[in-house]
Amino acid sequence: MDRQKVKLQIYDTAGQERFRSITSSYYRDADALLLVYDVTNRLSFENIRNWLAQVKEFAKDNVQITLVCNKIDLHGQRRVKTEEAVQLAHVRI
């Protein structure tokens, strides 16, 4: 990127509690984080606040956080309103 080497590591924890202790160590060196939730699964959205609390505790103060929703093509199964996601995306941690 702009002639600089960029290292990208992606960890898919599927929001599972058993990975919480591991992920906190990865936050320390992260410059950016993607927090992904499933619009058809209300609990996955609600868990984003837990992940944000961990980020606040362990990540750098200037870490870039992007909230990503998946499965938006499943309109009839949607359990999270767009407005809720927008509101959460604007929360300062």
mmCIF file as gemmi writes it, N, C-alpha and C atoms, coordinates in Angstrom:
data_model
loop_
_atom_site.group_PDB
_atom_site.id
_atom_site.type_symbol
_atom_site.label_atom_id
_atom_site.label_alt_id
_atom_site.label_comp_id
_atom_site.label_asym_id
_atom_site.label_entity_id
_atom_site.label_seq_id
_atom_site.pdbx_PDB_ins_code
_atom_site.Cartn_x
_atom_site.Cartn_y
_atom_site.Cartn_z
_atom_site.occupancy
_atom_site.B_iso_or_equiv
_atom_site.pdbx_formal_charge
_atom_site.auth_seq_id
_atom_site.auth_asym_id
_atom_site.pdbx_PDB_model_num
ATOM 1 N N . MET Axp A 1 ? 0.847 -1.159 0 1 0 ? 1 A 1
ATOM 2 C CA . MET Axp A 1 ? 0 0 0 1 0 ? 1 A 1
ATOM 3 C C . MET Axp A 1 ? 0.898 1.229 0 1 0 ? 1 A 1
ATOM 4 N N . ASP Axp A 2 ? 0.783 2.059 -1.019 1 0 ? 2 A 1
ATOM 5 C CA . ASP Axp A 2 ? 1.677 3.211 -1.165 1 0 ? 2 A 1
ATOM 6 C C . ASP Axp A 2 ? 3.138 2.814 -0.975 1 0 ? 2 A 1
ATOM 7 N N . ARG Axp A 3 ? 3.484 1.666 -1.531 1 0 ? 3 A 1
ATOM 8 C CA . ARG Axp A 3 ? 4.852 1.124 -1.493 1 0 ? 3 A 1
ATOM 9 C C . ARG Axp A 3 ? 5.328 0.747 -0.095 1 0 ? 3 A 1
ATOM 10 N N . GLN Axp A 4 ? 4.403 0.591 0.811 1 0 ? 4 A 1
ATOM 11 C CA . GLN Axp A 4 ? 4.746 0.112 2.15 1 0 ? 4 A 1
ATOM 12 C C . GLN Axp A 4 ? 4.139 -1.26 2.355 1 0 ? 4 A 1
ATOM 13 N N . LYS Axp A 5 ? 4.856 -2.082 3.063 1 0 ? 5 A 1
ATOM 14 C CA . LYS Axp A 5 ? 4.349 -3.413 3.369 1 0 ? 5 A 1
ATOM 15 C C . LYS Axp A 5 ? 3.285 -3.314 4.454 1 0 ? 5 A 1
ATOM 16 N N . VAL Axp A 6 ? 2.163 -3.974 4.232 1 0 ? 6 A 1
ATOM 17 C CA . VAL Axp A 6 ? 1.063 -3.999 5.186 1 0 ? 6 A 1
ATOM 18 C C . VAL Axp A 6 ? 0.796 -5.439 5.569 1 0 ? 6 A 1
ATOM 19 N N . LYS Axp A 7 ? 0.671 -5.675 6.849 1 0 ? 7 A 1
ATOM 20 C CA . LYS Axp A 7 ? 0.386 -7.017 7.341 1 0 ? 7 A 1
ATOM 21 C C . LYS Axp A 7 ? -1.067 -7.066 7.77 1 0 ? 7 A 1
ATOM 22 N N . LEU Axp A 8 ? -1.812 -8.013 7.229 1 0 ? 8 A 1
ATOM 23 C CA . LEU Axp A 8 ? -3.219 -8.17 7.554 1 0 ? 8 A 1
ATOM 24 C C . LEU Axp A 8 ? -3.436 -9.532 8.18 1 0 ? 8 A 1
ATOM 25 N N . GLN Axp A 9 ? -3.985 -9.542 9.373 1 0 ? 9 A 1
ATOM 26 C CA . GLN Axp A 9 ? -4.327 -10.785 10.047 1 0 ? 9 A 1
ATOM 27 C C . GLN Axp A 9 ? -5.801 -10.728 10.377 1 0 ? 9 A 1
ATOM 28 N N . ILE Axp A 10 ? -6.527 -11.776 10.028 1 0 ? 10 A 1
ATOM 29 C CA . ILE Axp A 10 ? -7.956 -11.826 10.29 1 0 ? 10 A 1
ATOM 30 C C . ILE Axp A 10 ? -8.236 -13.02 11.198 1 0 ? 10 A 1
ATOM 31 N N . TYR Axp A 11 ? -8.934 -12.747 12.294 1 0 ? 11 A 1
ATOM 32 C CA . TYR Axp A 11 ? -9.311 -13.793 13.233 1 0 ? 11 A 1
ATOM 33 C C . TYR Axp A 11 ? -10.824 -13.857 13.275 1 0 ? 11 A 1
ATOM 34 N N . ASP Axp A 12 ? -11.368 -14.981 12.955 1 0 ? 12 A 1
ATOM 35 C CA . ASP Axp A 12 ? -12.812 -15.173 12.996 1 0 ? 12 A 1
ATOM 36 C C . ASP Axp A 12 ? -13.138 -15.966 14.252 1 0 ? 12 A 1
ATOM 37 N N . THR Axp A 13 ? -13.603 -15.269 15.272 1 0 ? 13 A 1
ATOM 38 C CA . THR Axp A 13 ? -13.902 -15.928 16.54 1 0 ? 13 A 1
ATOM 39 C C . THR Axp A 13 ? -15.368 -16.317 16.64 1 0 ? 13 A 1
ATOM 40 N N . ALA Axp A 14 ? -16.16 -15.898 15.662 1 0 ? 14 A 1
ATOM 41 C CA . ALA Axp A 14 ? -17.596 -16.173 15.644 1 0 ? 14 A 1
ATOM 42 C C . ALA Axp A 14 ? -18.265 -15.721 16.939 1 0 ? 14 A 1
ATOM 43 N N . GLY Axp A 15 ? -17.652 -14.739 17.603 1 0 ? 15 A 1
ATOM 44 C CA . GLY Axp A 15 ? -18.242 -14.191 18.823 1 0 ? 15 A 1
ATOM 45 C C . GLY Axp A 15 ? -18.248 -15.133 20.003 1 0 ? 15 A 1
ATOM 46 N N . GLN Axp A 16 ? -17.504 -16.213 19.906 1 0 ? 16 A 1
ATOM 47 C CA . GLN Axp A 16 ? -17.547 -17.224 20.96 1 0 ? 16 A 1
ATOM 48 C C . GLN Axp A 16 ? -16.774 -16.783 22.197 1 0 ? 16 A 1
ATOM 49 N N . GLU Axp A 17 ? -17.38 -16.999 23.328 1 0 ? 17 A 1
ATOM 50 C CA . GLU Axp A 17 ? -16.816 -16.603 24.614 1 0 ? 17 A 1
ATOM 51 C C . GLU Axp A 17 ? -15.426 -17.199 24.847 1 0 ? 17 A 1
ATOM 52 N N . ARG Axp A 18 ? -15.201 -18.398 24.39 1 0 ? 18 A 1
ATOM 53 C CA . ARG Axp A 18 ? -13.921 -19.07 24.666 1 0 ? 18 A 1
ATOM 54 C C . ARG Axp A 18 ? -12.731 -18.37 24.018 1 0 ? 18 A 1
ATOM 55 N N . PHE Axp A 19 ? -12.977 -17.473 23.056 1 0 ? 19 A 1
ATOM 56 C CA . PHE Axp A 19 ? -11.886 -16.76 22.4 1 0 ? 19 A 1
ATOM 57 C C . PHE Axp A 19 ? -11.602 -15.404 23.036 1 0 ? 19 A 1
ATOM 58 N N . ARG Axp A 20 ? -12.403 -14.99 23.988 1 0 ? 20 A 1
ATOM 59 C CA . ARG Axp A 20 ? -12.242 -13.655 24.573 1 0 ? 20 A 1
ATOM 60 C C . ARG Axp A 20 ? -10.859 -13.429 25.174 1 0 ? 20 A 1
ATOM 61 N N . SER Axp A 21 ? -10.338 -14.398 25.894 1 0 ? 21 A 1
ATOM 62 C CA . SER Axp A 21 ? -9.03 -14.214 26.513 1 0 ? 21 A 1
ATOM 63 C C . SER Axp A 21 ? -7.916 -14.137 25.469 1 0 ? 21 A 1
ATOM 64 N N . ILE Axp A 22 ? -8.083 -14.815 24.374 1 0 ? 22 A 1
ATOM 65 C CA . ILE Axp A 22 ? -7.081 -14.795 23.312 1 0 ? 22 A 1
ATOM 66 C C . ILE Axp A 22 ? -7.127 -13.477 22.545 1 0 ? 22 A 1
ATOM 67 N N . THR Axp A 23 ? -8.329 -13.023 22.224 1 0 ? 23 A 1
ATOM 68 C CA . THR Axp A 23 ? -8.461 -11.839 21.384 1 0 ? 23 A 1
ATOM 69 C C . THR Axp A 23 ? -7.951 -10.583 22.061 1 0 ? 23 A 1
ATOM 70 N N . SER Axp A 24 ? -8.04 -10.498 23.367 1 0 ? 24 A 1
ATOM 71 C CA . SER Axp A 24 ? -7.563 -9.292 24.052 1 0 ? 24 A 1
ATOM 72 C C . SER Axp A 24 ? -6.087 -9.033 23.764 1 0 ? 24 A 1
ATOM 73 N N . SER Axp A 25 ? -5.288 -10.069 23.625 1 0 ? 25 A 1
ATOM 74 C CA . SER Axp A 25 ? -3.865 -9.87 23.328 1 0 ? 25 A 1
ATOM 75 C C . SER Axp A 25 ? -3.65 -9.363 21.899 1 0 ? 25 A 1
ATOM 76 N N . TYR Axp A 26 ? -4.544 -9.708 20.986 1 0 ? 26 A 1
ATOM 77 C CA . TYR Axp A 26 ? -4.418 -9.233 19.618 1 0 ? 26 A 1
ATOM 78 C C . TYR Axp A 26 ? -4.822 -7.767 19.481 1 0 ? 26 A 1
ATOM 79 N N . TYR Axp A 27 ? -5.702 -7.3 20.334 1 0 ? 27 A 1
ATOM 80 C CA . TYR Axp A 27 ? -6.134 -5.903 20.275 1 0 ? 27 A 1
ATOM 81 C C . TYR Axp A 27 ? -4.982 -4.937 20.507 1 0 ? 27 A 1
ATOM 82 N N . ARG Axp A 28 ? -4.063 -5.295 21.348 1 0 ? 28 A 1
ATOM 83 C CA . ARG Axp A 28 ? -2.983 -4.389 21.754 1 0 ? 28 A 1
ATOM 84 C C . ARG Axp A 28 ? -2.198 -3.833 20.57 1 0 ? 28 A 1
ATOM 85 N N . ASP Axp A 29 ? -1.951 -4.649 19.567 1 0 ? 29 A 1
ATOM 86 C CA . ASP Axp A 29 ? -1.14 -4.218 18.435 1 0 ? 29 A 1
ATOM 87 C C . ASP Axp A 29 ? -1.96 -3.863 17.197 1 0 ? 29 A 1
ATOM 88 N N . ALA Axp A 30 ? -3.265 -3.969 17.285 1 0 ? 30 A 1
ATOM 89 C CA . ALA Axp A 30 ? -4.11 -3.73 16.115 1 0 ? 30 A 1
ATOM 90 C C . ALA Axp A 30 ? -4.247 -2.238 15.828 1 0 ? 30 A 1
ATOM 91 N N . ASP Axp A 31 ? -4.165 -1.912 14.557 1 0 ? 31 A 1
ATOM 92 C CA . ASP Axp A 31 ? -4.407 -0.54 14.12 1 0 ? 31 A 1
ATOM 93 C C . ASP Axp A 31 ? -5.86 -0.366 13.68 1 0 ? 31 A 1
ATOM 94 N N . ALA Axp A 32 ? -6.503 -1.471 13.321 1 0 ? 32 A 1
ATOM 95 C CA . ALA Axp A 32 ? -7.888 -1.434 12.863 1 0 ? 32 A 1
ATOM 96 C C . ALA Axp A 32 ? -8.576 -2.739 13.239 1 0 ? 32 A 1
ATOM 97 N N . LEU Axp A 33 ? -9.881 -2.637 13.483 1 0 ? 33 A 1
ATOM 98 C CA . LEU Axp A 33 ? -10.677 -3.81 13.828 1 0 ? 33 A 1
ATOM 99 C C . LEU Axp A 33 ? -11.983 -3.785 13.051 1 0 ? 33 A 1
ATOM 100 N N . LEU Axp A 34 ? -12.417 -4.951 12.623 1 0 ? 34 A 1
ATOM 101 C CA . LEU Axp A 34 ? -13.741 -5.121 12.031 1 0 ? 34 A 1
ATOM 102 C C . LEU Axp A 34 ? -14.583 -5.874 13.034 1 0 ? 34 A 1
ATOM 103 N N . LEU Axp A 35 ? -15.702 -5.307 13.417 1 0 ? 35 A 1
ATOM 104 C CA . LEU Axp A 35 ? -16.648 -6 14.294 1 0 ? 35 A 1
ATOM 105 C C . LEU Axp A 35 ? -17.85 -6.348 13.431 1 0 ? 35 A 1
ATOM 106 N N . VAL Axp A 36 ? -18.08 -7.64 13.25 1 0 ? 36 A 1
ATOM 107 C CA . VAL Axp A 36 ? -19.099 -8.119 12.315 1 0 ? 36 A 1
ATOM 108 C C . VAL Axp A 36 ? -20.236 -8.774 13.088 1 0 ? 36 A 1
ATOM 109 N N . TYR Axp A 37 ? -21.46 -8.443 12.667 1 0 ? 37 A 1
ATOM 110 C CA . TYR Axp A 37 ? -22.625 -9.091 13.248 1 0 ? 37 A 1
ATOM 111 C C . TYR Axp A 37 ? -23.542 -9.557 12.135 1 0 ? 37 A 1
ATOM 112 N N . ASP Axp A 38 ? -24.439 -10.449 12.471 1 0 ? 38 A 1
ATOM 113 C CA . ASP Axp A 38 ? -25.39 -11.061 11.546 1 0 ? 38 A 1
ATOM 114 C C . ASP Axp A 38 ? -26.743 -10.374 11.736 1 0 ? 38 A 1
ATOM 115 N N . VAL Axp A 39 ? -27.278 -9.735 10.688 1 0 ? 39 A 1
ATOM 116 C CA . VAL Axp A 39 ? -28.545 -9.008 10.828 1 0 ? 39 A 1
ATOM 117 C C . VAL Axp A 39 ? -29.726 -9.939 11.102 1 0 ? 39 A 1
ATOM 118 N N . THR Axp A 40 ? -29.547 -11.24 10.899 1 0 ? 40 A 1
ATOM 119 C CA . THR Axp A 40 ? -30.627 -12.189 11.173 1 0 ? 40 A 1
ATOM 120 C C . THR Axp A 40 ? -30.528 -12.786 12.579 1 0 ? 40 A 1
ATOM 121 N N . ASN Axp A 41 ? -29.511 -12.357 13.325 1 0 ? 41 A 1
ATOM 122 C CA . ASN Axp A 41 ? -29.256 -12.91 14.656 1 0 ? 41 A 1
ATOM 123 C C . ASN Axp A 41 ? -29.12 -11.755 15.648 1 0 ? 41 A 1
ATOM 124 N N . ARG Axp A 42 ? -30.168 -11.493 16.36 1 0 ? 42 A 1
ATOM 125 C CA . ARG Axp A 42 ? -30.202 -10.368 17.307 1 0 ? 42 A 1
ATOM 126 C C . ARG Axp A 42 ? -29.073 -10.451 18.331 1 0 ? 42 A 1
ATOM 127 N N . LEU Axp A 43 ? -28.802 -11.638 18.827 1 0 ? 43 A 1
ATOM 128 C CA . LEU Axp A 43 ? -27.764 -11.807 19.839 1 0 ? 43 A 1
ATOM 129 C C . LEU Axp A 43 ? -26.385 -11.404 19.315 1 0 ? 43 A 1
ATOM 130 N N . SER Axp A 44 ? -26.097 -11.703 18.054 1 0 ? 44 A 1
ATOM 131 C CA . SER Axp A 44 ? -24.789 -11.327 17.511 1 0 ? 44 A 1
ATOM 132 C C . SER Axp A 44 ? -24.619 -9.811 17.518 1 0 ? 44 A 1
ATOM 133 N N . PHE Axp A 45 ? -25.708 -9.083 17.257 1 0 ? 45 A 1
ATOM 134 C CA . PHE Axp A 45 ? -25.669 -7.617 17.309 1 0 ? 45 A 1
ATOM 135 C C . PHE Axp A 45 ? -25.494 -7.138 18.748 1 0 ? 45 A 1
ATOM 136 N N . GLU Axp A 46 ? -26.228 -7.701 19.658 1 0 ? 46 A 1
ATOM 137 C CA . GLU Axp A 46 ? -26.131 -7.3 21.058 1 0 ? 46 A 1
ATOM 138 C C . GLU Axp A 46 ? -24.74 -7.567 21.631 1 0 ? 46 A 1
ATOM 139 N N . ASN Axp A 47 ? -24.085 -8.592 21.145 1 0 ? 47 A 1
ATOM 140 C CA . ASN Axp A 47 ? -22.734 -8.914 21.611 1 0 ? 47 A 1
ATOM 141 C C . ASN Axp A 47 ? -21.685 -7.91 21.149 1 0 ? 47 A 1
ATOM 142 N N . ILE Axp A 48 ? -22.008 -7.11 20.158 1 0 ? 48 A 1
ATOM 143 C CA . ILE Axp A 48 ? -21.048 -6.107 19.683 1 0 ? 48 A 1
ATOM 144 C C . ILE Axp A 48 ? -20.653 -5.173 20.821 1 0 ? 48 A 1
ATOM 145 N N . ARG Axp A 49 ? -21.589 -4.819 21.675 1 0 ? 49 A 1
ATOM 146 C CA . ARG Axp A 49 ? -21.262 -3.942 22.811 1 0 ? 49 A 1
ATOM 147 C C . ARG Axp A 49 ? -20.233 -4.596 23.743 1 0 ? 49 A 1
ATOM 148 N N . ASN Axp A 50 ? -20.325 -5.905 23.913 1 0 ? 50 A 1
ATOM 149 C CA . ASN Axp A 50 ? -19.322 -6.61 24.724 1 0 ? 50 A 1
ATOM 150 C C . ASN Axp A 50 ? -17.95 -6.533 24.07 1 0 ? 50 A 1
ATOM 151 N N . TRP Axp A 51 ? -17.925 -6.714 22.761 1 0 ? 51 A 1
ATOM 152 C CA . TRP Axp A 51 ? -16.651 -6.634 22.041 1 0 ? 51 A 1
ATOM 153 C C . TRP Axp A 51 ? -16.091 -5.217 22.111 1 0 ? 51 A 1
ATOM 154 N N . LEU Axp A 52 ? -16.967 -4.216 22.017 1 0 ? 52 A 1
ATOM 155 C CA . LEU Axp A 52 ? -16.51 -2.828 22.132 1 0 ? 52 A 1
ATOM 156 C C . LEU Axp A 52 ? -15.902 -2.556 23.504 1 0 ? 52 A 1
ATOM 157 N N . ALA Axp A 53 ? -16.461 -3.132 24.536 1 0 ? 53 A 1
ATOM 158 C CA . ALA Axp A 53 ? -15.907 -2.966 25.883 1 0 ? 53 A 1
ATOM 159 C C . ALA Axp A 53 ? -14.503 -3.554 25.954 1 0 ? 53 A 1
ATOM 160 N N . GLN Axp A 54 ? -14.318 -4.688 25.316 1 0 ? 54 A 1
ATOM 161 C CA . GLN Axp A 54 ? -12.977 -5.306 25.29 1 0 ? 54 A 1
ATOM 162 C C . GLN Axp A 54 ? -12.002 -4.434 24.507 1 0 ? 54 A 1
ATOM 163 N N . VAL Axp A 55 ? -12.466 -3.903 23.396 1 0 ? 55 A 1
ATOM 164 C CA . VAL Axp A 55 ? -11.617 -3.024 22.585 1 0 ? 55 A 1
ATOM 165 C C . VAL Axp A 55 ? -11.189 -1.821 23.418 1 0 ? 55 A 1
ATOM 166 N N . LYS Axp A 56 ? -12.141 -1.216 24.11 1 0 ? 56 A 1
ATOM 167 C CA . LYS Axp A 56 ? -11.832 -0.049 24.943 1 0 ? 56 A 1
ATOM 168 C C . LYS Axp A 56 ? -10.778 -0.387 25.996 1 0 ? 56 A 1
ATOM 169 N N . GLU Axp A 57 ? -10.886 -1.578 26.549 1 0 ? 57 A 1
ATOM 170 C CA . GLU Axp A 57 ? -9.955 -1.972 27.605 1 0 ? 57 A 1
ATOM 171 C C . GLU Axp A 57 ? -8.56 -2.328 27.087 1 0 ? 57 A 1
ATOM 172 N N . PHE Axp A 58 ? -8.482 -2.999 25.939 1 0 ? 58 A 1
ATOM 173 C CA . PHE Axp A 58 ? -7.202 -3.562 25.52 1 0 ? 58 A 1
ATOM 174 C C . PHE Axp A 58 ? -6.557 -2.93 24.281 1 0 ? 58 A 1
ATOM 175 N N . ALA Axp A 59 ? -7.326 -2.261 23.453 1 0 ? 59 A 1
ATOM 176 C CA . ALA Axp A 59 ? -6.77 -1.753 22.192 1 0 ? 59 A 1
ATOM 177 C C . ALA Axp A 59 ? -6.136 -0.377 22.373 1 0 ? 59 A 1
ATOM 178 N N . LYS Axp A 60 ? -5.398 0.037 21.357 1 0 ? 60 A 1
ATOM 179 C CA . LYS Axp A 60 ? -4.823 1.379 21.336 1 0 ? 60 A 1
ATOM 180 C C . LYS Axp A 60 ? -5.944 2.404 21.335 1 0 ? 60 A 1
ATOM 181 N N . ASP Axp A 61 ? -5.654 3.574 21.856 1 0 ? 61 A 1
ATOM 182 C CA . ASP Axp A 61 ? -6.66 4.637 21.901 1 0 ? 61 A 1
ATOM 183 C C . ASP Axp A 61 ? -7.104 5.076 20.504 1 0 ? 61 A 1
ATOM 184 N N . ASN Axp A 62 ? -6.212 4.978 19.529 1 0 ? 62 A 1
ATOM 185 C CA . ASN Axp A 62 ? -6.525 5.458 18.177 1 0 ? 62 A 1
ATOM 186 C C . ASN Axp A 62 ? -6.888 4.334 17.198 1 0 ? 62 A 1
ATOM 187 N N . VAL Axp A 63 ? -7.243 3.171 17.706 1 0 ? 63 A 1
ATOM 188 C CA . VAL Axp A 63 ? -7.599 2.051 16.824 1 0 ? 63 A 1
ATOM 189 C C . VAL Axp A 63 ? -8.833 2.431 15.999 1 0 ? 63 A 1
ATOM 190 N N . GLN Axp A 64 ? -8.814 2.077 14.727 1 0 ? 64 A 1
ATOM 191 C CA . GLN Axp A 64 ? -9.944 2.335 13.838 1 0 ? 64 A 1
ATOM 192 C C . GLN Axp A 64 ? -10.893 1.142 13.906 1 0 ? 64 A 1
ATOM 193 N N . ILE Axp A 65 ? -12.156 1.406 14.186 1 0 ? 65 A 1
ATOM 194 C CA . ILE Axp A 65 ? -13.144 0.34 14.319 1 0 ? 65 A 1
ATOM 195 C C . ILE Axp A 65 ? -14.188 0.508 13.226 1 0 ? 65 A 1
ATOM 196 N N . THR Axp A 66 ? -14.472 -0.584 12.537 1 0 ? 66 A 1
ATOM 197 C CA . THR Axp A 66 ? -15.509 -0.587 11.508 1 0 ? 66 A 1
ATOM 198 C C . THR Axp A 66 ? -16.551 -1.625 11.882 1 0 ? 66 A 1
ATOM 199 N N . LEU Axp A 67 ? -17.792 -1.192 11.916 1 0 ? 67 A 1
ATOM 200 C CA . LEU Axp A 67 ? -18.913 -2.085 12.195 1 0 ? 67 A 1
ATOM 201 C C . LEU Axp A 67 ? -19.436 -2.611 10.866 1 0 ? 67 A 1
ATOM 202 N N . VAL Axp A 68 ? -19.511 -3.933 10.753 1 0 ? 68 A 1
ATOM 203 C CA . VAL Axp A 68 ? -19.924 -4.573 9.504 1 0 ? 68 A 1
ATOM 204 C C . VAL Axp A 68 ? -21.108 -5.491 9.785 1 0 ? 68 A 1
ATOM 205 N N . CYS Axp A 69 ? -22.135 -5.384 8.955 1 0 ? 69 A 1
ATOM 206 C CA . CYS Axp A 69 ? -23.249 -6.318 9.089 1 0 ? 69 A 1
ATOM 207 C C . CYS Axp A 69 ? -23.225 -7.268 7.893 1 0 ? 69 A 1
ATOM 208 N N . ASN Axp A 70 ? -23.556 -8.515 8.145 1 0 ? 70 A 1
ATOM 209 C CA . ASN Axp A 70 ? -23.623 -9.47 7.049 1 0 ? 70 A 1
ATOM 210 C C . ASN Axp A 70 ? -25.029 -10.057 6.956 1 0 ? 70 A 1
ATOM 211 N N . LYS Axp A 71 ? -25.268 -10.765 5.889 1 0 ? 71 A 1
ATOM 212 C CA . LYS Axp A 71 ? -26.549 -11.403 5.575 1 0 ? 71 A 1
ATOM 213 C C . LYS Axp A 71 ? -27.665 -10.388 5.313 1 0 ? 71 A 1
ATOM 214 N N . ILE Axp A 72 ? -27.3 -9.22 4.784 1 0 ? 72 A 1
ATOM 215 C CA . ILE Axp A 72 ? -28.307 -8.193 4.518 1 0 ? 72 A 1
ATOM 216 C C . ILE Axp A 72 ? -29.242 -8.573 3.379 1 0 ? 72 A 1
ATOM 217 N N . ASP Axp A 73 ? -28.895 -9.624 2.644 1 0 ? 73 A 1
ATOM 218 C CA . ASP Axp A 73 ? -29.759 -10.084 1.553 1 0 ? 73 A 1
ATOM 219 C C . ASP Axp A 73 ? -30.959 -10.882 2.071 1 0 ? 73 A 1
ATOM 220 N N . LEU Axp A 74 ? -30.946 -11.251 3.336 1 0 ? 74 A 1
ATOM 221 C CA . LEU Axp A 74 ? -32.025 -12.057 3.914 1 0 ? 74 A 1
ATOM 222 C C . LEU Axp A 74 ? -33.065 -11.14 4.567 1 0 ? 74 A 1
ATOM 223 N N . HIS Axp A 75 ? -33.716 -10.337 3.745 1 0 ? 75 A 1
ATOM 224 C CA . HIS Axp A 75 ? -34.643 -9.306 4.225 1 0 ? 75 A 1
ATOM 225 C C . HIS Axp A 75 ? -35.714 -9.85 5.166 1 0 ? 75 A 1
ATOM 226 N N . GLY Axp A 76 ? -36.325 -10.954 4.821 1 0 ? 76 A 1
ATOM 227 C CA . GLY Axp A 76 ? -37.414 -11.504 5.62 1 0 ? 76 A 1
ATOM 228 C C . GLY Axp A 76 ? -36.983 -12.036 6.972 1 0 ? 76 A 1
ATOM 229 N N . GLN Axp A 77 ? -35.693 -12.268 7.138 1 0 ? 77 A 1
ATOM 230 C CA . GLN Axp A 77 ? -35.177 -12.821 8.389 1 0 ? 77 A 1
ATOM 231 C C . GLN Axp A 77 ? -34.468 -11.774 9.254 1 0 ? 77 A 1
ATOM 232 N N . ARG Axp A 78 ? -34.458 -10.555 8.795 1 0 ? 78 A 1
ATOM 233 C CA . ARG Axp A 78 ? -33.739 -9.487 9.485 1 0 ? 78 A 1
ATOM 234 C C . ARG Axp A 78 ? -34.279 -9.292 10.905 1 0 ? 78 A 1
ATOM 235 N N . ARG Axp A 79 ? -33.373 -9.199 11.882 1 0 ? 79 A 1
ATOM 236 C CA . ARG Axp A 79 ? -33.737 -9.004 13.283 1 0 ? 79 A 1
ATOM 237 C C . ARG Axp A 79 ? -33.123 -7.721 13.864 1 0 ? 79 A 1
ATOM 238 N N . VAL Axp A 80 ? -32.296 -7.059 13.079 1 0 ? 80 A 1
ATOM 239 C CA . VAL Axp A 80 ? -31.644 -5.825 13.519 1 0 ? 80 A 1
ATOM 240 C C . VAL Axp A 80 ? -31.98 -4.734 12.518 1 0 ? 80 A 1
ATOM 241 N N . LYS Axp A 81 ? -32.567 -3.654 12.999 1 0 ? 81 A 1
ATOM 242 C CA . LYS Axp A 81 ? -32.932 -2.546 12.131 1 0 ? 81 A 1
ATOM 243 C C . LYS Axp A 81 ? -31.701 -1.74 11.738 1 0 ? 81 A 1
ATOM 244 N N . THR Axp A 82 ? -31.726 -1.217 10.545 1 0 ? 82 A 1
ATOM 245 C CA . THR Axp A 82 ? -30.624 -0.384 10.057 1 0 ? 82 A 1
ATOM 246 C C . THR Axp A 82 ? -30.367 0.778 11.011 1 0 ? 82 A 1
ATOM 247 N N . GLU Axp A 83 ? -31.414 1.394 11.489 1 0 ? 83 A 1
ATOM 248 C CA . GLU Axp A 83 ? -31.281 2.543 12.392 1 0 ? 83 A 1
ATOM 249 C C . GLU Axp A 83 ? -30.514 2.183 13.663 1 0 ? 83 A 1
ATOM 250 N N . GLU Axp A 84 ? -30.741 0.971 14.163 1 0 ? 84 A 1
ATOM 251 C CA . GLU Axp A 84 ? -30.028 0.522 15.369 1 0 ? 84 A 1
ATOM 252 C C . GLU Axp A 84 ? -28.538 0.406 15.095 1 0 ? 84 A 1
ATOM 253 N N . ALA Axp A 85 ? -28.22 -0.127 13.947 1 0 ? 85 A 1
ATOM 254 C CA . ALA Axp A 85 ? -26.814 -0.293 13.582 1 0 ? 85 A 1
ATOM 255 C C . ALA Axp A 85 ? -26.134 1.051 13.396 1 0 ? 85 A 1
ATOM 256 N N . VAL Axp A 86 ? -26.827 1.969 12.75 1 0 ? 86 A 1
ATOM 257 C CA . VAL Axp A 86 ? -26.271 3.314 12.547 1 0 ? 86 A 1
ATOM 258 C C . VAL Axp A 86 ? -26.015 3.978 13.901 1 0 ? 86 A 1
ATOM 259 N N . GLN Axp A 87 ? -26.959 3.837 14.798 1 0 ? 87 A 1
ATOM 260 C CA . GLN Axp A 87 ? -26.807 4.41 16.14 1 0 ? 87 A 1
ATOM 261 C C . GLN Axp A 87 ? -25.592 3.813 16.852 1 0 ? 87 A 1
ATOM 262 N N . LEU Axp A 88 ? -25.445 2.5 16.781 1 0 ? 88 A 1
ATOM 263 C CA . LEU Axp A 88 ? -24.301 1.844 17.414 1 0 ? 88 A 1
ATOM 264 C C . LEU Axp A 88 ? -22.983 2.267 16.765 1 0 ? 88 A 1
ATOM 265 N N . ALA Axp A 89 ? -22.999 2.427 15.469 1 0 ? 89 A 1
ATOM 266 C CA . ALA Axp A 89 ? -21.77 2.817 14.752 1 0 ? 89 A 1
ATOM 267 C C . ALA Axp A 89 ? -21.281 4.198 15.181 1 0 ? 89 A 1
ATOM 268 N N . HIS Axp A 90 ? -22.173 5.022 15.689 1 0 ? 90 A 1
ATOM 269 C CA . HIS Axp A 90 ? -21.788 6.369 16.098 1 0 ? 90 A 1
ATOM 270 C C . HIS Axp A 90 ? -21.414 6.479 17.569 1 0 ? 90 A 1
ATOM 271 N N . VAL Axp A 91 ? -21.455 5.366 18.29 1 0 ? 91 A 1
ATOM 272 C CA . VAL Axp A 91 ? -21.079 5.363 19.701 1 0 ? 91 A 1
ATOM 273 C C . VAL Axp A 91 ? -19.576 5.553 19.818 1 0 ? 91 A 1
ATOM 274 N N . ARG Axp A 92 ? -19.183 6.443 20.659 1 0 ? 92 A 1
ATOM 275 C CA . ARG Axp A 92 ? -17.751 6.653 20.941 1 0 ? 92 A 1
ATOM 276 C C . ARG Axp A 92 ? -17.359 5.75 22.096 1 0 ? 92 A 1
ATOM 277 N N . ILE Axp A 93 ? -16.25 5.065 21.933 1 0 ? 93 A 1
ATOM 278 C CA . ILE Axp A 93 ? -15.818 4.206 23.038 1 0 ? 93 A 1
ATOM 279 C C . ILE Axp A 93 ? -14.721 4.875 23.829 1 0 ? 93 A 1
